[in-house]
Amino acid sequence: MTKANNHSRKVSDPLITFDQENRVFHLHNQYISYLLAIDEGGIMSHLYFGRAVRHYHGQRQSPRLDRGFSGNLPGTTDRTYSLDSLLREYSGQGDGDFRTPALIVRQADGSRSVFLTYQSYQIIAGKPRLKGLPAAYVKDDEEAQTLIITLVDQLTSLEVALTYTIYRDRKVIARSVKIKNAGQTTVHLEKAASLQIDFHNRTLDVISLPGAHVNERHEQREKVGFGSKVFSSSRGTTSHQMNSFIALCEPKTDEFHGEVYGFNFVYSGNHKESVERDQFKQTRLTVGINDDQFDWQLGPDESFQTPEVLLAYSDHGLNDLSQTYHHLLRERVSRGKNQFRQRPIVINNWEATFFDFNELKLKKIVDEAKNVGIEMFVLDDGWFGHRDNDDSSLGDWRVFKKKFPHGLKKFSDYVHQQGMKMGIWFEPEMISYDSDLYRQHPDYMLRVPDREPTPSRDQYVLDMGRQAVRDNLFNQMKQVLKDADIDYVKWDMNRHITDVYSSVLPPQQQGETLHRYVLGLYELLERLTSEFPDILWEGCSGGGGRIDAGMMYYMPQSWTSDNTDAIARLTIQYGTSLAYPISSMTAHVSESPNQQTGRATPLQTRADVAMSGVFGYELDLTKMSAAEKAAIAKQVATYKAIRPIIQFGDFIRLINPSQGNRCAWLFVTADKSEAVVFSFQVLSSAQPAFNVLKLAGLNGNWDYQNIATGKVIGGDELMNTGFYETIDKFDFSSHMYHFKAVSD
Ligand code: DGJ
């Protein structure tokens, strides 16, 4: 019989139970069950994750079979039990399991073997915080329970604590791992995944979010075939190229039906998601820090905490999975005063002026913005050092006197006097050769000794793992934010990380540089956001290069893409919404033809796409006609009226733009009393099809009034029969429908 060590206080209404006799752990709530067992030889086996079961009666015990070339437990003669075929919770290397390992340890003797067996378990109320790392949290210990299972490698005394938190009212389990060296010799972690999950023989699709700069997060879906497929970033950040979200689903799963498992990594650096279908048609997924360029030295008594992965499950399709993430990230990952505050409508000067501005020019834009009802001015790149283009001054966060002869405060005061808020751009993690910071501290940047570093946008990367670097940035930024009375910060990062070498780490610890970078970034963000709790922080990395659940812990919103073209944005915003809430996606109306694609689109379509996110403008209002400005004033007023539904309602994808000529989505309040629908047609046609639009998420027993036409229609009718949309004989058209429930 297994004894529970370190049992903490009892919690009512358990979400986690341990069946002592069968040695099975069951994490469950009304929606989901997760089952794992202490199998023969103390091996942790995975039994099940999916729709809830009330009680487990042992039906998923792994069958035994003598299979060729699949070895057996060391010291035993039972040929029917093999770690090579067992569904497992966390695998090392060298134990006879030839599938993708979650953990690779270079032992002091040079071997890479670990053999992990069960040691103890602990069930605690609530959810412990992860020191130095972002993570989902609880506000009350009753919201969740946490199971910690400790495995041990008897030979080396390496302890691996697998942590599982199940929320009471969410279809979510958070998983992470803490690895402790309880032995006498130093070892090196070459891979430490946050999660491994094995699925029994079933056909699965994998959904990922690949992309590129100005082309982020396109939903990609493919069949999981034999062999391994890796989705990853080794660019030092989450990256535009491959987001850190992944999902596995049934082939028949669509937006509204079918089973889907989501995995959202709460981390902002290199990541790796490996999907492997093995010889027995079982699928293994591992998610964690990318082991490429990772090597962590773990001395005696030292521990390594992995970031966490948020697992979500739905048997109602992709929309339901996304809504689970939207609620979780908004309610239990984002923090701070702006978490639930309505976000202001901004005007950002980047695409209006680029570096070519001064106080006078900006004031004119501010005046125009005020007249149309815009609520915040954001001063983008070029206000500091002597920055007239992108080859200088990063690191010198002092106002550029040529552009602001009266100082930043004077300008900020002007913005405030117009009744608007004042935002400002920083790119804290970077350094230009042409900067005082570089002249004074050349060692602050990441750089391999004696090698010429790789420039990108003429800039280099600071060693964020260093306390001195962070202190310098904190002090400089604090000064600006305080002195100029800033309400919002856009935190940009405009290159990926090369020359991974820290001047303060010894050779045997250089493999820690990138993770230390991310930990340092988090520490600086924690310091700044705590020091300035009223500031609204927005993440950005050349658009959406670092959109992830980790950044959302510090900054509730992010610039979705440097591509502001409305039609390109349809696919980008659609894909992003798979994993991230609308309140986190900023979207701006820019000029037409668009600067990134050259495409000309109607102002209304640009507004409807941008209004489907956290809304703003990014164009020179002083160059717009009176009619355009009147239209903008109307759009601003419309957005103010629908803003709570857009930013904090439920979002439902209706038509996928990557599957045809149309796109549609809707926003609905939690009580279903109000909905806003947007639909878009890409290209016009001489012989157009008659398209029916069917809504979702309404109450079928209620009637709804179309606010524009006054017409009253049943919720069931809107969802089941749908309605024909008007035919637009021009490209790139859009429609917005606003429905409110009417009482009889
Ligand atoms: C990239 C951002 O995504 C843009 O919006 C802008 O801030 C530029 N950087 C400024 O350099």
Boltz pocket constraint, residues with backbone or C-beta under 6 A from the ligand:
constraints:
  - pocket:
      binder: B
      contacts: [[A, 350], [A, 380], [A, 381], [A, 425], [A, 492], [A, 494], [A, 540], [A, 541], [A, 542], [A, 543], [A, 559], [A, 561], [A, 562]]
      max_distance: 6.0
